[in-house]
Amino acid sequence: MRCTAMIVAMLSFLFVCLEADSQSLPPSPGSQRHSPTDPKIVDLPLSHHQFRPKLSLHSALRIADGYIEKEHIDISSYWLYRANFILYGDQGKNDKDKDPCWHFWWVNNNDSQGDYVEIIVSMDGKAWRIPSM
């Protein structure tokens, strides 16, 4: 009697587990149900211009390195933290008036706040430094 009760309890537990598992599976593509509270998938417009940079990242980094050498900027204790393709210009301007540029950011090993070197390289190959603190 005790063995039979144990088997019934185990089968009941197994049935409950299988039922819960089948509910957690994603529905098949043809059987998707949507409720009014389901989020809708909407194609959003891209906020950045979609075009290939005229100047490659590799070339821009060589230009930035040349600028650092020409200006005698000591980056021996710095490491390249970030390289981004950005639209550079005034904050108040819209994106059409900003220039696409490569932004390179070297940070110092000493973790001092404001001790970093930022170099901007425009698509025509001109480089300049953004002053740090």
HELIX and SHEET records of a PDB file:
HELIX    1   1 ARG A    2  SER A   24  1                                  23    
HELIX    2   2 PRO A   29  SER A   31  5                                   3    
HELIX    3   3 LEU A   57  LYS A   70  1                                  14    
HELIX    4   4 ASP A   95  ASP A   97  5                                   3    
SHEET    1   A 4 TYR A  78  TYR A  88  0                                        
SHEET    2   A 4 ASP A  99  ASN A 108 -1                                        
SHEET    3   A 4 TYR A 116  SER A 122 -1                                        
SHEET    4   A 4 ALA A 127  ILE A 130 -1                                        
END                                                                             
